[in-house]
């Protein structure tokens, strides 16, 4: 092996070792995770979703079963309820400071709002650099994956009714 080949091999070995050590000492990304809210899904009894000032769904848990109270009463679709209940636990990638005027973030007025019992989430615009959605919870601002916001921003009232329940039920 020539001296230049030994130097190349030593450099590759050193780079590999440094890469491995960097990988071993990396911070645990889960340790920095925040969620939108500390709400516990089992304790939520009422969900109210509105978009552009229009009621989309007013849902309540009654005797362990979710029902849509308005705008069309009936049994609620458990899959849609499950998706709504996952939202407060969505990962918040960043918590930038809430500006004095959140209008440029699409939060005044909000694109949509969802209230879980006494906790309200306001959905704003998409952040242009990383394409995360602005969500305000109380005085805190969060950035989340936009896929979590789709149910809030795109669902129609009938999407929350259990198919085949005919809107009415016992």
Secondary structure, DSSP 4 states (H G I P E B T S, - for coil): --HHHHHHHHHHHHHHHHHHHHHHT---GGGG-EES----GGG--EEEEEETTEEEEEEEEETTEEEEEESS-EEBPHHHHHHHHHHTT-EE-B-PPPPS-GGGGTBTTBSEEEEETTEEEEEEEE-TTT-EEEEEETTEEEEEEGGGGHHHHH--GGGGBPTTSTT---
